[in-house]
Amino acid sequence: MAFDDEVRKINQKKFEEMLKTTSQPGGETPQPAGPVEMTDANFTEIVSSHPVVVVDFWAPWCGPCRVVSPVLEQLASEMSGKATFGKLNVDDNPVTSQQFKIQGIPTIIVFKDGQPVDGLVGAAPKQMIESRIAPYLRDGTKASPYG
């Protein structure tokens, strides 16, 4: 029972952090300060509401996912106002996971203007993840491996 209480406290803290947002100049959509919890129900809305969205497809039992999570939280903080970061639990959201043919986790997919444009599978160092996101913060375009 104590473990469940601790998990609830951690989840509540993360939820409160998600609610903190920073507003962008020019009245654009506010960017979350950290990764946003994504679900089958809100996935399309979030991806289409922000110019660049980085989605972490993960599961709580996945060791490599736990390694990547703090890296993505750090990138979300560093790139606040430039990109939105989201986390989608593949166990709880099978529709979206199947739509993008997620077979291994963690899988990180970068969306630009609502379309998947890049991604990687497996735990990767911060510099590698950042290098996959950076071209889309400018007006770089690449062919989508997920189309």
KAJO-V765448 format. One record per pair of residues at least 6 apart in sequence whose C-alpha atoms are under 7 Angstrom apart, sorted by sequence separation. I is the first residue (numbers start at 1). J is the second residue. D is the distance in whole Angstrom. If there is no record, write none. Layout:
BEGIN
[[I;J;D] [I;J;D]]
END
This chain:
BEGIN
[[24;30;6] [47;53;6] [59;65;7] [110;116;6] [111;117;6] [23;30;5] [58;65;6] [90;97;6] [109;116;7] [110;117;6] [22;30;6] [23;31;6] [76;84;7] [110;118;5] [21;30;6] [22;31;6] [76;85;6] [109;118;6] [110;119;6] [21;31;6] [22;32;6] [109;119;4] [21;32;4] [22;33;6] [108;119;5] [109;120;7] [20;32;6] [21;33;5] [108;120;5] [20;33;6] [107;120;6] [108;121;6] [119;132;7] [18;32;6] [107;121;4] [118;132;7] [18;33;6] [106;121;6] [107;122;6] [18;34;6] [105;121;6] [106;122;5] [17;34;7] [18;35;7] [104;121;7] [105;122;6] [106;123;6] [18;36;6] [29;50;7] [110;133;7] [112;136;7] [117;142;6] [117;143;6] [118;144;6] [117;144;4] [118;145;7] [116;144;6] [117;145;7] [53;83;6] [54;84;6] [55;85;6] [56;86;6] [57;87;6] [58;88;6] [59;89;5] [116;146;6] [52;83;5] [53;84;5] [54;85;5] [55;86;5] [56;87;5] [57;88;5] [58;89;5] [59;90;6] [116;147;7] [52;84;6] [53;85;6] [54;86;6] [55;87;6] [56;88;6] [57;89;6] [58;90;6] [59;91;6] [55;88;7] [57;90;6] [50;84;7] [35;73;6] [34;73;6] [65;105;7] [35;76;6] [65;106;5] [34;76;5] [64;106;7] [33;76;7] [34;77;6] [33;77;6] [100;146;7] [33;80;6] [58;105;6] [38;86;6] [57;105;6] [58;106;5] [31;80;6] [36;85;6] [37;86;6] [38;87;6] [39;88;6] [57;106;6] [58;107;7] [31;81;5] [35;85;5] [36;86;4] [37;87;5] [38;88;5] [56;106;7] [57;107;5] [34;85;7] [35;86;5] [36;87;6] [37;88;6] [56;107;6] [57;108;6] [32;84;6] [35;87;6] [56;108;5] [31;84;6] [40;93;5] [55;108;5] [56;109;7] [39;93;6] [54;108;7] [55;109;5] [40;95;6] [54;109;6] [55;110;6] [68;123;6] [71;126;6] [82;137;7] [40;96;6] [54;110;5] [67;123;7] [24;81;6] [53;110;6] [54;111;6] [53;111;5] [64;122;7] [65;123;7] [52;111;6] [53;112;7] [64;123;5] [52;112;5] [51;112;6] [52;113;6] [51;113;5] [47;111;7] [48;113;6] [48;114;5] [47;114;5]]
END
